[in-house]
Amino acid sequence: MKFEEISFLPFIFFFCSLMIYPIILSASMISLHDLLSLFRSDLYIQSLKNLLLFTGIAVPVKLVLALFISGILSGFRKNKLVKILGIMYPLPWAIPAMSAALSFRWSLDYDFGIINKMLSDLGLPKVPWLLTYPTAMLSIIIFHVWKWTPLWTLMLFAARQVIPEELYEAARIDGASSLQMFRNVTFPLIKGTFLICLLLSSIWSMGEFEAIWLVTLGGPNQTTHTITTLGIREVFFYGNLDKGIAIYFSIFPLIAALVVMILFLLRRES
């Protein structure tokens, strides 16, 4: 056996110990009946719909904003206002999630929140941000996008820095517009990084707990739960370990399919 193969054995051991074994152990604790019974629960169906809605809106919005902001930071880096933006934009990501979410929740309070106070001062009606399902889901998505967009902006900004300036100069000589340069020069060269951001953002959004739990606590009337918060609720509030594990395992095929699809796109791109 070659040295390279031997040196790889510790990695295999730790991977199996920390990843494969816990999955097998968890799977052994549930049955097919546990999984099928979930689909007879209205709360589970609602949580699954919320997960798809949350991920389907939050991920594209984050990445589109990240593309836009990284383009501003890269294209106007000598502008003083842009330099200030470059210093300020990572702050939402750097702020601890607990304090940020609780501050956000308090600002949305119907009677004492600063948002409704501003609306009242402008002569506009108050909005029940956390008291109805549509506005509560919107609040969760807004907080999540605000919190995580700076991370993807940073990654896409870094990817833009390795693009040779000569390519842009040649495009300008050919009379290309900014949109054409983005479509034909920038995006093809950062597509690999973009797909990695898409993969990670999708997985992390499906596992989002803080935005839902700290902003709405699953309310109003348990309507804004996703799979993540529903599983935590079953395990830690009701002591139903089997059902909690079954809830998480129920979306494993969805996550696996997403990972395979994006890895296939990455492989084809490379």
matplotlib code that plots the C-alpha trace (Angstrom):
import matplotlib.pyplot as plt

x = [0.0, 1.3, 2.0, -0.6, -3.2, -2.1, -2.2, -5.8, -6.9, -7.3, -9.6, -11.8, -11.9, -13.0, -15.5, -17.1, -17.1, -18.5, -20.7, -21.7, -22.1, -24.5, -26.6, -26.8, -27.6, -30.3, -31.8, -31.9, -34.1, -37.0, -39.3, -41.1, -44.3, -42.8, -42.0, -45.4, -47.2, -45.7, -47.7, -50.9, -50.0, -51.3, -48.5, -45.8, -47.3, -47.5, -43.9, -42.7, -44.5, -42.9, -39.5, -39.9, -41.3, -38.6, -35.7, -37.3, -37.5, -34.6, -31.8, -32.4, -32.9, -29.6, -27.6, -29.1, -28.3, -24.9, -24.2, -25.4, -23.6, -20.3, -20.5, -20.8, -18.0, -15.8, -16.7, -16.7, -14.0, -12.4, -15.7, -15.7, -19.3, -18.5, -15.5, -17.8, -20.3, -17.4, -16.7, -20.4, -21.9, -20.4, -21.8, -25.2, -23.3, -20.9, -23.6, -24.5, -27.7, -29.4, -29.1, -29.9, -33.0, -34.4, -33.8, -35.5, -38.4, -38.9, -38.8, -41.7, -43.9, -47.4, -47.8, -44.3, -42.1, -40.2, -41.4, -45.1, -44.2, -42.7, -45.7, -48.1, -46.0, -46.4, -50.2, -50.1, -51.9, -49.9, -48.9, -49.4, -45.9, -45.8, -49.6, -50.6, -49.0, -48.1, -46.4, -44.7, -43.2, -42.1, -40.5, -38.5, -37.3, -36.3, -34.3, -32.6, -31.7, -30.4, -28.3, -26.7, -26.4, -23.0, -21.4, -22.3, -21.4, -17.9, -17.5, -18.6, -16.6, -13.5, -14.2, -14.4, -11.0, -9.2, -10.8, -8.1, -8.8, -7.6, -10.8, -12.9, -10.7, -11.0, -14.8, -15.0, -13.0, -15.5, -18.3, -19.8, -22.2, -22.0, -24.8, -23.0, -19.7, -21.4, -23.1, -20.1, -17.1, -17.9, -20.5, -18.9, -15.7, -17.4, -20.0, -18.1, -18.1, -21.7, -22.8, -20.9, -22.6, -25.9, -25.2, -24.2, -26.9, -29.6, -28.4, -28.0, -31.3, -33.1, -31.4, -32.2, -33.3, -32.4, -34.4, -37.6, -37.4, -36.0, -38.2, -41.6, -41.2, -43.1, -46.1, -48.7, -50.6, -47.7, -48.0, -44.5, -42.6, -40.2, -38.8, -35.9, -38.0, -40.6, -38.0, -36.5, -40.0, -40.8, -37.5, -36.9, -40.4, -42.3, -39.5, -40.5, -37.0, -38.2, -40.6, -38.0, -35.5, -38.1, -38.9, -35.3, -34.8, -37.9, -36.1, -32.9, -33.8, -34.6, -31.3, -29.4, -31.1, -30.2, -26.5, -26.2, -27.8, -25.5, -22.4, -23.3, -23.5, -20.1, -18.5, -19.9, -18.7, -15.1]
y = [0.0, 3.4, 6.1, 8.4, 5.7, 5.1, 8.8, 8.9, 6.3, 8.6, 10.9, 7.8, 6.8, 10.2, 10.6, 7.3, 7.9, 11.4, 11.2, 7.7, 6.1, 8.7, 8.5, 4.7, 4.9, 7.4, 5.4, 2.3, 4.2, 4.8, 2.7, 3.1, 3.5, 6.5, 8.1, 7.4, 8.7, 12.1, 12.6, 12.2, 15.2, 18.6, 20.3, 18.3, 19.1, 22.8, 22.7, 21.0, 23.6, 26.4, 24.8, 24.8, 28.3, 29.6, 28.0, 28.8, 32.5, 33.2, 31.4, 33.2, 36.6, 36.2, 35.2, 37.8, 40.5, 39.1, 39.3, 42.9, 44.1, 42.3, 44.0, 47.4, 46.7, 45.4, 47.9, 51.1, 50.3, 53.8, 55.6, 56.8, 55.7, 52.3, 52.0, 52.8, 50.2, 47.7, 48.2, 48.2, 45.3, 42.4, 43.7, 41.8, 38.5, 39.4, 40.3, 37.4, 35.8, 35.8, 39.5, 40.3, 38.1, 39.4, 43.0, 42.3, 40.6, 43.5, 46.0, 44.2, 44.2, 45.4, 47.9, 48.9, 48.1, 50.8, 49.8, 50.3, 53.4, 54.9, 53.8, 55.5, 58.7, 58.6, 58.2, 54.6, 51.7, 49.3, 46.0, 42.8, 41.5, 38.5, 38.0, 36.7, 33.8, 35.8, 38.7, 36.3, 34.2, 37.4, 38.6, 35.4, 35.6, 39.3, 38.6, 35.5, 37.4, 40.4, 38.1, 35.9, 37.9, 39.5, 36.0, 35.2, 38.7, 38.2, 34.9, 36.3, 39.5, 37.3, 35.3, 38.5, 39.7, 36.9, 37.9, 39.5, 43.2, 42.7, 40.8, 43.8, 46.1, 44.0, 43.8, 47.6, 48.0, 45.8, 48.0, 45.7, 47.1, 46.4, 43.8, 42.1, 42.0, 40.4, 37.8, 37.0, 37.7, 37.9, 35.2, 32.4, 32.9, 33.0, 30.3, 27.6, 29.8, 30.7, 27.1, 26.3, 29.3, 27.9, 24.5, 25.7, 28.3, 25.8, 23.3, 25.9, 27.5, 24.1, 23.7, 27.3, 27.3, 30.7, 32.9, 30.9, 30.2, 33.5, 35.7, 33.9, 30.9, 29.0, 31.2, 32.5, 29.3, 27.0, 28.0, 29.1, 26.0, 24.4, 20.9, 22.1, 23.8, 21.1, 18.4, 20.5, 21.0, 17.3, 16.2, 18.9, 20.0, 16.7, 14.2, 12.4, 11.4, 8.8, 11.3, 14.1, 11.9, 10.7, 14.4, 15.1, 11.9, 12.7, 15.5, 13.5, 12.5, 16.1, 17.3, 14.4, 15.1, 18.8, 18.0, 15.5, 17.9, 20.8, 18.6, 17.4, 21.0, 21.7, 18.7, 19.6, 23.2, 22.0]
z = [0.0, -1.0, 1.6, 0.0, 0.6, 4.2, 5.0, 3.8, 6.3, 9.3, 7.3, 6.3, 10.0, 11.2, 8.4, 9.1, 12.9, 12.7, 9.6, 8.6, 12.0, 13.4, 10.3, 10.5, 14.2, 13.7, 10.8, 13.0, 15.5, 13.1, 11.0, 7.7, 9.7, 11.5, 8.1, 6.5, 9.6, 9.1, 5.9, 7.8, 10.0, 8.8, 10.8, 9.0, 5.6, 6.4, 7.7, 4.5, 2.4, 4.5, 4.0, 0.2, 0.2, 2.4, 0.5, -2.9, -2.2, 0.2, -1.9, -5.2, -3.5, -1.5, -4.6, -6.9, -4.2, -3.7, -7.5, -7.6, -4.5, -5.4, -8.8, -7.2, -4.9, -7.7, -10.4, -8.3, -5.8, -6.0, -5.1, -1.5, -0.9, -2.2, 0.1, 3.0, 1.7, 1.5, 5.2, 6.3, 4.3, 6.3, 9.6, 9.4, 9.0, 11.8, 14.3, 16.6, 15.4, 18.8, 19.4, 15.8, 15.7, 19.0, 18.0, 14.7, 16.4, 18.8, 16.0, 14.4, 17.5, 16.6, 19.5, 20.4, 17.4, 15.6, 12.2, 13.0, 14.9, 11.7, 9.7, 12.2, 12.1, 8.3, 8.6, 7.4, 9.1, 11.3, 9.9, 12.0, 11.0, 13.4, 13.8, 10.4, 8.4, 5.2, 7.0, 9.5, 6.7, 4.9, 8.1, 8.5, 4.9, 5.2, 8.3, 6.8, 3.6, 5.6, 7.8, 5.1, 1.9, 3.1, 3.2, -0.4, -1.5, 0.0, -1.8, -5.2, -4.7, -4.1, -7.2, -9.3, -8.2, -10.1, -13.5, -15.6, -16.3, -19.9, -20.6, -19.7, -21.6, -24.7, -24.2, -23.9, -27.1, -28.9, -27.7, -25.1, -22.6, -18.9, -19.2, -22.1, -20.1, -17.2, -19.3, -21.5, -19.3, -15.6, -15.0, -17.0, -15.0, -11.6, -12.5, -10.5, -7.3, -7.9, -8.1, -4.8, -3.2, -4.5, -3.1, 0.3, 0.5, -0.3, 2.2, 5.0, 4.2, 4.5, 7.9, 9.1, 12.7, 14.1, 11.7, 12.3, 16.0, 17.2, 15.0, 15.2, 17.5, 14.8, 15.2, 14.7, 15.8, 14.7, 11.0, 10.3, 11.4, 8.9, 9.1, 11.3, 14.0, 13.9, 14.6, 17.5, 18.9, 18.9, 20.4, 23.1, 23.9, 23.7, 24.2, 21.0, 19.7, 17.1, 15.5, 15.6, 13.8, 11.3, 10.5, 9.6, 7.6, 5.6, 3.7, 3.2, -0.3, -1.2, 0.1, -1.6, -4.9, -4.7, -3.9, -6.7, -9.2, -8.3, -8.1, -11.6, -12.8, -11.2, -12.8, -16.2, -15.7, -14.9]

ax = plt.figure().add_subplot(projection="3d")
ax.plot(x, y, z, "-o")
ax.set_aspect("equal")
plt.show()
